[in-house]
Amino acid sequence: MNLKYIKEKVRILKKYYPGYSALELLHQFKVVTSCFDDIFGTDLPEGCYFKIGNTKYVLIDPNLSDEDKKRVYTHELGHVLLHPDINTLEVEKYDPILYEKLEKEADTFVAEFLLDDDVFMKYFTGCNYKIANHEKIPVRYVNIKVNNLDKSVKKHYEQLFATNSHYVSY
């Protein structure tokens, strides 16, 4: 799977479902969402996606903050759309390299879904930590977004930040 494919998936989602959250999209796509039960113990992932028969499920940790739930639902939506027939929990056991690839793709989906290309202009800062703080997401997603910018857009931002001393650089 490549970046262009993920960006196009996000573009289409935002075009046909403007303003929808990841959780709303999961419901729209008939994915069963719920929280992990206490019977699983304390060594739980933040969330997981799996499919049994034709039914798709997303489970998340009920103790997450609202901001973290938003991010985790978005990550799991990425798995639903990018890896619809793969149980990521099972993949982790038998192919850790594939698992890392799938997780990276789902994280890329999060960065593209939660951060528009103009996010760097929105806050008039080139500081990824400030953007992450404003957007209430971990800075790694802002870093992913920076790396995903088209070269011409990235160059434009770098030039803008370099010529304006009141901006803080990446």
C-alpha positions as CSV (number, residue, x, y, z in Angstrom):
1,M,0.0,0.0,0.0
2,N,1.3,3.4,-0.8
3,L,0.9,6.9,0.5
4,K,-0.9,8.0,-2.6
5,Y,-3.6,5.3,-2.1
6,I,-4.0,6.3,1.6
7,K,-4.3,10.0,0.7
8,E,-6.9,9.2,-1.9
9,K,-8.9,7.0,0.5
10,V,-9.0,9.9,3.0
11,R,-9.9,12.5,0.2
12,I,-12.9,10.4,-0.9
13,L,-14.1,9.9,2.7
14,K,-13.9,13.6,3.4
15,K,-15.7,14.4,0.1
16,Y,-18.6,12.0,0.6
17,Y,-18.8,12.1,4.4
18,P,-17.9,15.7,5.3
19,G,-17.6,16.4,9.0
20,Y,-17.9,12.7,9.9
21,S,-15.8,11.5,12.8
22,A,-14.0,8.1,12.5
23,L,-16.6,6.6,15.0
24,E,-19.5,7.9,12.8
25,L,-17.8,6.4,9.8
26,L,-17.3,3.1,11.5
27,H,-21.1,3.0,12.3
28,Q,-21.8,4.2,8.7
29,F,-19.9,1.2,7.4
30,K,-21.7,-1.2,9.8
31,V,-18.7,-2.0,12.0
32,V,-19.6,-3.1,15.4
33,T,-17.8,-0.9,18.0
34,S,-17.4,-1.7,21.7
35,C,-14.9,-1.5,24.5
36,F,-12.7,-4.2,25.9
37,D,-14.2,-6.0,28.9
38,D,-12.3,-6.3,32.2
39,I,-12.0,-10.0,31.7
40,F,-9.1,-9.4,29.2
41,G,-6.9,-8.1,32.0
42,T,-4.7,-5.1,32.1
43,D,-2.3,-5.9,29.1
44,L,-4.7,-4.5,26.5
45,P,-3.9,-2.6,23.3
46,E,-5.5,0.7,22.9
47,G,-7.7,-0.8,20.2
48,C,-8.0,-3.6,17.7
49,Y,-9.8,-4.5,14.5
50,F,-10.9,-8.0,13.5
51,K,-13.4,-9.7,11.3
52,I,-15.5,-12.8,12.0
53,G,-17.4,-14.0,9.0
54,N,-18.8,-10.9,7.4
55,T,-19.0,-8.9,10.6
56,K,-16.3,-6.3,11.3
57,Y,-15.5,-5.3,14.9
58,V,-13.5,-2.6,16.6
59,L,-12.7,-2.8,20.3
60,I,-11.1,0.0,22.3
61,D,-9.8,0.5,25.8
62,P,-12.7,2.1,27.8
63,N,-10.2,4.0,29.9
64,L,-8.9,6.2,27.1
65,S,-9.5,10.0,27.1
66,D,-11.9,11.4,24.5
67,E,-8.9,12.7,22.4
68,D,-7.3,9.2,22.5
69,K,-10.6,7.5,21.6
70,K,-10.8,9.8,18.6
71,R,-7.3,8.9,17.5
72,V,-7.7,5.1,18.2
73,Y,-11.1,5.0,16.3
74,T,-9.4,6.7,13.4
75,H,-6.5,4.2,13.5
76,E,-8.9,1.3,13.6
77,L,-10.9,2.9,10.7
78,G,-7.7,2.8,8.8
79,H,-7.4,-0.9,9.3
80,V,-11.1,-1.4,8.3
81,L,-10.5,0.4,5.0
82,L,-6.9,-0.5,4.2
83,H,-6.8,-4.1,5.6
84,P,-10.4,-5.2,5.7
85,D,-9.7,-9.0,5.8
86,I,-6.7,-9.0,8.2
87,N,-6.9,-9.6,11.9
88,T,-4.0,-7.5,13.1
89,L,-3.9,-9.2,16.5
90,E,-3.2,-12.5,14.8
91,V,-0.7,-11.0,12.3
92,E,1.3,-9.7,15.2
93,K,1.8,-13.3,16.5
94,Y,3.0,-14.9,13.2
95,D,4.5,-12.0,11.2
96,P,5.8,-9.1,13.2
97,I,7.3,-7.4,10.1
98,L,3.9,-7.4,8.3
99,Y,2.3,-6.3,11.5
100,E,4.6,-3.2,11.7
101,K,3.8,-2.4,8.1
102,L,0.1,-2.6,8.7
103,E,0.4,-0.4,11.8
104,K,2.5,2.2,9.9
105,E,-0.2,2.3,7.2
106,A,-3.0,2.8,9.9
107,D,-0.9,5.6,11.5
108,T,-0.4,7.2,8.1
109,F,-4.2,7.1,7.7
110,V,-4.6,8.8,11.1
111,A,-2.2,11.6,10.1
112,E,-4.0,12.2,6.8
113,F,-7.5,11.9,8.3
114,L,-7.0,14.1,11.3
115,L,-4.6,16.7,9.8
116,D,-5.3,18.7,6.7
117,D,-2.4,19.7,4.5
118,D,-2.8,23.4,5.6
119,V,-2.5,22.6,9.3
120,F,0.9,24.3,9.4
121,M,-0.6,27.5,8.2
122,K,-3.6,27.2,10.5
123,Y,-1.5,27.7,13.6
124,F,1.1,30.0,12.0
125,T,3.8,27.8,13.4
126,G,6.3,25.3,12.0
127,C,6.6,23.7,15.4
128,N,5.2,20.2,15.3
129,Y,4.8,20.0,19.1
130,K,2.6,23.1,19.1
131,I,0.5,21.7,16.3
132,A,0.1,18.4,18.1
133,N,-0.8,20.2,21.3
134,H,-3.5,22.3,19.5
135,E,-4.8,19.2,17.6
136,K,-4.7,17.1,20.8
137,I,-2.8,14.3,19.1
138,P,0.7,12.8,19.7
139,V,3.4,14.7,17.8
140,R,4.4,11.5,15.8
141,Y,1.2,12.1,13.7
142,V,2.3,15.6,12.9
143,N,5.7,14.3,12.0
144,I,4.1,11.7,9.7
145,K,2.1,14.5,8.1
146,V,5.2,16.6,7.5
147,N,6.8,13.6,5.8
148,N,3.7,12.9,3.7
149,L,3.4,16.5,2.3
150,D,4.0,16.8,-1.4
151,K,7.5,18.0,-2.1
152,S,6.3,21.3,-3.5
153,V,4.0,22.0,-0.5
154,K,6.7,21.0,1.9
155,K,9.2,23.3,0.2
156,H,6.7,26.2,0.3
157,Y,6.3,25.8,4.0
158,E,10.0,25.5,4.6
159,Q,10.6,28.7,2.6
160,L,7.8,30.5,4.5
161,F,9.2,29.5,7.8
162,A,12.7,30.4,6.8
163,T,11.8,33.9,5.7
164,N,9.6,34.8,8.7
165,S,11.6,35.1,11.9
166,H,8.5,34.8,14.1
167,Y,7.9,31.2,13.0
168,V,9.5,28.4,14.9
169,S,11.1,25.8,12.7
170,Y,10.3,22.1,12.7
